[in-house]
Amino acid sequence: MSAKIIAVVNQKGGAGKTTLTMLLAGSLADRGKRVLVADADAQNTAVHWSGMGGGFPAQVEDVSGEENKLHKALRKRAEEFDYIVIDSPPAASAPVTASALRAAHLALVPVIPSPLDLWASVRIREAIVLARNKNPELEARLVVNQMQPNTVLAREVLAMLPEFGIPMLAASLKSRTAYRQCAALGGSILSLGSRAALAVMEVDALRREVESLLRGR
């Protein structure tokens, strides 16, 4: 069976693309899936994350040099993996972003619940619409990241999201120290053990929702 390809994309840096990529890929791999993280960002943050401790459960590779040929390179390797998760650069118009969206079954757009972050994400929505000209079956979902529940700002921004034009995942990621620890230690959220129990539950919910969206694709 060919890999399900997930592109994690946004126009704005700091939205949590790499964190979402690595948490999702690590969770899938910890449950026995063959997972490739395709690091398409020239900063190679995903590659650095996986190299910190040597225990990251998914395979992570630098593909930033593929540019507009990324979709072809990934399709050639689709039989090797169950999932391929692409960490894209913070640039909606970059050739590698367009190529990632052309290859993907699902685009995940992490957004921090603030008006500035939401406005900055409009261009990636346009890039997704454009990508559907060549990839008409591309699904897209917003993923709320660094969520701080029970704040007025968060409630106001969440109320705006349905008007954005991309459906929102039910699962979200809160602002947690455990996610920063994962990056520092080079592991998956499960590797932190019981001290990260709430974070594990959060990432598991996100993984299950993504798996459900991609089932049968």
HULIN-V402639 format. One record per pair of residues at least 24 apart in sequence whose C-alpha atoms are under 8 Angstrom apart, sorted by sequence separation. I is the first residue (numbers start at 1). J is the second residue. If there is no record, write none. Layout:
i = {I,I}
j = {J,J}
This chain:
i = {22,34,35,36,37,38,39,40,142,144,36,38,39,40,141,142,143,144,147,149,40,70,140,141,142,143,147,148,18,30,68,69,101,140,141,142,144,145,146,147,148,18,29,67,68,71,75,141,143,144,145,146,147,29,67,70,71,74,98,102,143,144,145,146,173,26,66,68,69,70,101,102,143,145,146,172,173,26,68,71,72,92,107,109,111,113,171,26,64,67,71,92,102,103,105,106,107,108,109,110,111,112,113,25,70,98,102,105,106,107,108,109,110,111,112,113,93,101,104,105,106,107,108,109,110,111,112,113,171,172,92,106,108,110,112,171,101,169,171,114,170,113,114,125,169,46,113,125,115,122,114,113,36,113,34,35,38,40,41,34,35,36,37,38,39,40,41,42,33,34,35,36,37,38,39,40,41,33,34,35,36,37,38,39,40,41,33,35,37,40,25,21,21,21,18,17,17,4,3,2,3,2,3,6,8,13,1,2,3,4,5,6,7,8,9,10,11,12,2,3,4,5,6,7,8,9,10,11,12,2,3,4,5,6,7,8,9,10,11,1,3,5,7,9,10,11,10,9,9,20,17,7,17,7,16,15,16,15,7,15,5,6,9,5,6,7,8,9,10,4,5,6,7,8,9,10,4,5,6,7,8,9,6,8,15,12,12,106,11,12,105,11,10,11,105,11,10,9,16,15,56,57,52,55,56,57,52,53,54,55,56,50,52,53,54,49,52,53,49,51,49,50,49,50,48,49,23,30,19,30,26,27,26,27,26,27,19,23,22,23,27,27,24,28,23,27,24,24,4,4}
j = {46,58,59,60,61,62,63,64,166,168,61,63,64,65,166,167,168,169,172,174,66,96,166,167,168,169,173,174,45,57,95,96,128,167,168,169,171,172,173,174,175,46,57,95,96,99,103,169,171,172,173,174,175,58,96,99,100,103,127,131,172,173,174,175,202,56,96,98,99,100,131,132,173,175,176,202,203,57,99,102,103,123,138,140,142,144,202,58,96,99,103,124,134,135,137,138,139,140,141,142,143,144,145,58,103,131,135,138,139,140,141,142,143,144,145,146,127,135,138,139,140,141,142,143,144,145,146,147,205,206,127,141,143,145,147,206,138,206,209,153,209,153,154,165,209,87,154,166,157,164,157,157,81,158,80,81,84,86,87,81,82,83,84,85,86,87,88,89,81,82,83,84,85,86,87,88,89,82,83,84,85,86,87,88,89,90,83,85,87,96,85,85,86,87,87,87,88,78,78,78,79,79,80,83,85,90,79,80,81,82,83,84,85,86,87,88,89,90,81,82,83,84,85,86,87,88,89,90,91,82,83,84,85,86,87,88,89,90,91,82,84,86,88,90,91,92,92,92,97,110,109,100,110,101,110,110,111,111,104,112,103,104,107,104,105,106,107,108,109,104,105,106,107,108,109,110,105,106,107,108,109,110,108,110,117,117,120,214,120,121,214,121,121,123,217,124,124,124,145,145,186,187,183,186,187,188,184,185,186,187,188,183,185,186,187,183,186,187,184,186,185,186,186,187,186,187,179,188,179,190,187,188,188,189,189,190,183,188,188,189,203,204,203,207,203,207,206,207,214,217}
